[in-house]
Amino acid sequence: MTLEIGLPEVSAGVILFAALQYLTSIWISERLKTSLQKEHSTFLENLKWDLKVREQAVRVAEYLAFARNLKNAGNATDCGFFPLSLRERAGVRVFKKAQIMTACSINT
């Protein structure tokens, strides 16, 4: 008994192998994408959490400075001294806060 392999059998085998290789490559790429998306979202959540913690630490430091100024200067609210958030620190607002603090130190 001899086994004869002709062109139709070989071409069918090649086509099946190509389809299997294509489907495997799609499966692997989707698994990599899912893994990277999960890692990215976890990293982003950690960054957001760290930012939130830092903003709260800045607020606490500002409130402590405010309380220290109240204790040292009597009543600093008359001078308009108030803690600023991180977003309010940009540009002109920092300059205005410095002017207010200078005016408070001159008045007291």
Secondary structure as the mmCIF struct_conf table of DSSP 4:
data_model
#
loop_
_struct_conf.conf_type_id
_struct_conf.id
_struct_conf.beg_label_comp_id
_struct_conf.beg_label_asym_id
_struct_conf.beg_label_seq_id
_struct_conf.end_label_comp_id
_struct_conf.end_label_asym_id
_struct_conf.end_label_seq_id
HELX_RH_AL_P HELX_RH_AL_P1 LEU A 7 ALA A 73
BEND BEND1 GLY A 74 GLY A 74
HELX_RH_3T_P HELX_RH_3T_P1 ALA A 76 CYS A 79
TURN_TY1_P TURN_TY1_P1 GLY A 80 GLY A 80
BEND BEND2 LEU A 86 LEU A 86
HELX_RH_3T_P HELX_RH_3T_P2 ARG A 87 ARG A 89
BEND BEND3 ALA A 90 ALA A 90
TURN_TY1_P TURN_TY1_P2 GLY A 91 GLY A 91
HELX_RH_AL_P HELX_RH_AL_P2 VAL A 92 ASN A 107
#
